[in-house]
Amino acid sequence: MAKAKAKAAKKTAPKAKRKPASKGGSLAALAYEQIKEKILTLHFLPGQYLNEGALCAMLSAGRTPVHQALQRLELEGLVEIMPRKGVIVQPDSISEILKILDSRATVEAELARNAAERATSEDAEELKALAREGYGNGKPTDIDTFTVGDRSFHEKFAEVAGNPVLSDFARTLHERSIRYWYLHLWQTMDTKATIRQHTTIAEMIAKHDGDGAAKAVRDHIESLRERLMKAQSATQRRMPPRR
């Protein structure tokens, strides 16, 4: 089922250009970014076994940076390293993704509150632009364009918040939830709703309304939760009855 959905998602999603790793980054950091992106965009599917040697060949990287990258991905819950067996891409259950969304609501609401306190007029204008101009400008778009726009907006207000520790945690949670867009939520993408919700967040931050910004983030993530539950319910209705 997951493989069929992944293939369908990929057919609707020509690959967008993504932000490359910084030139000053280490080889391990570069390998980490490359492997993580393949996991998030379902080039590597949940439950798939990965071979370190094959990864080295694919990335033109040595074993040490690849191994270090996999260890970091294991800490983030994206893979599991199994001694003498290999590396398996971790699946995310519905209960797991709901926990991730609940965590995002708490963490990102606090970041939005902090961003409202710190935002300059330039920050506010950039956030408003990111809210308006991403995701295909409200028109039907592919999932790569959508997720790039979504990441950019959330990363910006996290940056404005000025708390790198909380921002890193939020980024990890956000990236974990991206995989579910590729697996399920691409069917229910609503670019107009996303633009409307992101614009509200940006406006609250521009007004320096911390409570309003936090509420807008919680409302936005609750909308994602509702779409997830609808997609999950539709999937279950399509499944043949057990005998």
C-alpha positions as CSV (number, residue, x, y, z in Angstrom):
1,M,0.0,0.0,0.0
2,A,2.7,2.5,1.0
3,K,4.7,1.7,-2.1
4,A,1.7,2.3,-4.4
5,K,1.0,5.6,-2.7
6,A,4.6,6.6,-3.0
7,K,4.7,5.9,-6.7
8,A,1.5,7.9,-7.2
9,A,2.9,10.8,-5.2
10,K,6.0,10.8,-7.3
11,K,4.1,10.8,-10.5
12,T,2.4,14.1,-9.4
13,A,5.6,15.6,-8.1
14,P,8.5,16.5,-10.5
15,K,11.5,17.1,-8.4
16,A,12.1,20.6,-7.2
17,K,15.5,22.1,-6.5
18,R,16.3,21.9,-2.9
19,K,18.7,23.9,-0.7
20,P,22.2,22.3,-0.9
21,A,24.3,21.7,2.1
22,S,26.7,24.5,2.9
23,K,30.1,24.3,1.2
24,G,31.8,24.6,4.6
25,G,29.9,21.6,5.9
26,S,31.7,18.3,6.7
27,L,31.5,15.2,4.5
28,A,29.4,13.6,7.2
29,A,27.0,16.6,7.2
30,L,26.7,16.4,3.4
31,A,26.0,12.7,3.5
32,Y,23.4,13.3,6.3
33,E,21.5,15.9,4.3
34,Q,21.6,13.7,1.1
35,I,20.3,10.6,2.8
36,K,17.7,12.4,4.9
37,E,16.3,14.1,1.8
38,K,15.9,10.7,0.1
39,I,14.1,9.4,3.2
40,L,11.8,12.4,3.4
41,T,10.8,12.3,-0.2
42,L,10.4,8.5,-0.3
43,H,13.3,7.7,-2.6
44,F,14.0,5.4,0.3
45,L,10.6,3.9,1.5
46,P,9.6,3.2,5.1
47,G,10.7,-0.4,6.0
48,Q,13.4,-0.5,3.3
49,Y,16.8,-1.9,4.1
50,L,19.8,0.3,3.2
51,N,23.3,-1.0,2.7
52,E,26.2,1.3,3.8
53,G,28.4,0.2,0.8
54,A,25.6,1.0,-1.7
55,L,25.0,4.3,0.0
56,C,28.8,5.1,-0.3
57,A,28.7,4.3,-4.0
58,M,25.5,6.3,-4.6
59,L,26.8,9.4,-2.8
60,S,30.4,9.0,-3.9
61,A,31.4,9.2,-0.2
62,G,33.6,7.2,2.2
63,R,32.3,4.8,4.8
64,T,33.1,7.0,7.8
65,P,31.0,10.0,6.8
66,V,28.1,7.7,5.7
67,H,28.3,5.8,9.0
68,Q,28.3,9.0,11.0
69,A,25.4,10.3,8.9
70,L,23.4,7.2,9.6
71,Q,24.1,7.4,13.3
72,R,22.7,11.0,13.3
73,L,19.6,9.9,11.4
74,E,19.1,7.1,13.9
75,L,19.1,9.7,16.7
76,E,16.4,11.6,14.9
77,G,14.3,8.5,14.5
78,L,14.5,8.2,10.7
79,V,16.5,4.9,10.6
80,E,17.5,2.0,12.8
81,I,21.0,0.6,12.6
82,M,20.8,-3.2,13.1
83,P,24.2,-4.8,13.8
84,R,25.1,-7.4,11.2
85,K,21.8,-6.9,9.4
86,G,22.0,-3.4,7.9
87,V,20.0,-0.2,8.2
88,I,16.2,0.0,8.0
89,V,14.2,3.1,7.2
90,Q,11.9,3.6,10.1
91,P,8.2,3.6,9.4
92,D,5.9,6.2,11.1
93,S,2.6,4.9,12.4
94,I,-0.5,7.1,12.5
95,S,-0.1,7.3,16.3
96,E,3.5,8.4,15.9
97,I,2.7,11.1,13.4
98,L,0.0,12.4,15.7
99,K,2.5,12.7,18.5
100,I,4.8,14.6,16.1
101,L,2.0,17.0,15.2
102,D,1.1,17.6,18.9
103,S,4.8,18.3,19.6
104,R,5.0,20.7,16.7
105,A,1.9,22.6,17.9
106,T,3.6,23.1,21.3
107,V,7.1,23.9,20.0
108,E,6.2,26.0,17.0
109,A,3.6,28.0,18.9
110,E,6.3,29.1,21.3
111,L,8.6,30.0,18.4
112,A,5.9,32.1,16.8
113,R,5.3,33.9,20.2
114,N,9.1,34.6,20.4
115,A,9.2,35.7,16.8
116,A,6.4,38.2,17.4
117,E,8.5,39.8,20.1
118,R,11.7,40.0,18.0
119,A,10.5,40.5,14.4
120,T,11.8,43.6,12.6
121,S,9.7,45.2,9.8
122,E,12.0,43.4,7.3
123,D,11.4,40.1,9.0
124,A,7.6,40.7,8.9
125,E,7.7,41.6,5.2
126,E,9.7,38.5,4.3
127,L,7.3,36.3,6.3
128,K,4.3,37.8,4.5
129,A,6.1,37.2,1.1
130,L,6.9,33.6,1.9
131,A,3.2,33.1,3.0
132,R,1.9,34.6,-0.3
133,E,4.5,33.4,-2.8
134,G,5.1,29.7,-1.9
135,Y,3.1,26.6,-2.7
136,G,2.4,27.6,-6.3
137,N,0.7,30.9,-5.4
138,G,-2.5,29.1,-4.4
139,K,-2.8,27.2,-7.6
140,P,-2.7,23.4,-7.9
141,T,1.0,22.4,-7.5
142,D,3.2,19.4,-7.1
143,I,4.2,18.2,-3.7
144,D,7.9,19.2,-4.0
145,T,7.0,22.8,-4.6
146,F,4.5,22.7,-1.7
147,T,6.9,21.2,0.8
148,V,9.8,23.6,-0.2
149,G,7.5,26.6,0.4
150,D,6.2,25.1,3.6
151,R,9.7,24.5,5.0
152,S,10.9,28.0,4.0
153,F,8.0,29.7,5.9
154,H,8.4,27.6,9.1
155,E,12.2,27.9,9.1
156,K,11.9,31.7,8.7
157,F,9.8,32.4,11.7
158,A,11.8,29.9,13.8
159,E,14.9,31.8,12.8
160,V,13.3,35.1,13.8
161,A,12.4,33.6,17.2
162,G,16.2,33.6,18.1
163,N,16.3,30.3,19.9
164,P,18.5,27.9,17.9
165,V,18.0,24.9,20.3
166,L,14.2,25.1,20.0
167,S,14.4,25.9,16.2
168,D,16.5,22.7,15.6
169,F,14.0,20.6,17.5
170,A,11.2,22.2,15.5
171,R,13.0,21.5,12.2
172,T,13.5,17.8,13.1
173,L,9.8,17.4,14.0
174,H,8.7,19.3,10.8
175,E,10.9,17.1,8.6
176,R,9.5,13.9,10.2
177,S,6.0,15.1,9.3
178,I,7.0,15.8,5.7
179,R,7.2,12.1,4.9
180,Y,3.5,11.8,5.7
181,W,2.8,14.4,3.1
182,Y,4.5,12.2,0.6
183,L,2.8,9.1,1.8
184,H,-0.8,10.3,2.4
185,L,-1.5,14.0,2.5
186,W,-0.5,14.8,-1.1
187,Q,-4.0,13.7,-1.9
188,T,-5.5,16.4,0.3
189,M,-3.1,19.3,-0.3
190,D,-5.0,22.6,0.0
191,T,-2.6,25.4,-1.1
192,K,-5.2,28.1,-0.5
193,A,-5.8,27.0,3.0
194,T,-2.1,26.9,3.7
195,I,-1.5,30.4,2.3
196,R,-4.4,31.7,4.4
197,Q,-3.1,30.1,7.6
198,H,0.5,31.1,7.0
199,T,-0.6,34.6,6.2
200,T,-2.4,34.8,9.5
201,I,0.7,33.6,11.3
202,A,2.8,36.2,9.5
203,E,0.3,39.0,10.3
204,M,0.2,38.2,14.0
205,I,4.0,38.2,14.1
206,A,4.1,41.6,12.2
207,K,1.7,43.0,14.8
208,H,3.9,41.7,17.6
209,D,0.9,39.8,18.9
210,G,2.6,36.8,20.6
211,D,-0.7,35.2,21.8
212,G,-2.3,35.6,18.3
213,A,0.8,34.2,16.6
214,A,0.9,31.1,18.9
215,K,-2.9,30.5,18.4
216,A,-2.5,30.8,14.6
217,V,0.2,28.2,14.6
218,R,-1.9,25.8,16.7
219,D,-4.9,26.3,14.4
220,H,-2.6,25.6,11.4
221,I,-1.3,22.4,12.8
222,E,-4.8,21.3,13.9
223,S,-5.8,21.7,10.3
224,L,-3.0,19.4,9.3
225,R,-4.2,16.9,11.9
226,E,-7.7,17.0,10.6
227,R,-6.5,16.4,7.0
228,L,-4.4,13.5,8.2
229,M,-7.3,11.9,10.0
230,K,-9.5,12.3,6.9
231,A,-6.8,10.7,4.7
232,Q,-6.3,7.8,7.2
233,S,-10.1,7.2,7.3
234,A,-10.3,7.2,3.5
235,T,-7.5,4.7,3.3
236,Q,-9.1,2.4,5.8
237,R,-12.4,2.5,3.9
238,R,-10.6,1.4,0.7
239,M,-8.9,-1.6,2.4
240,P,-10.6,-4.9,1.7
241,P,-12.2,-6.6,4.7
242,R,-10.2,-9.1,6.6
243,R,-11.2,-12.8,6.2
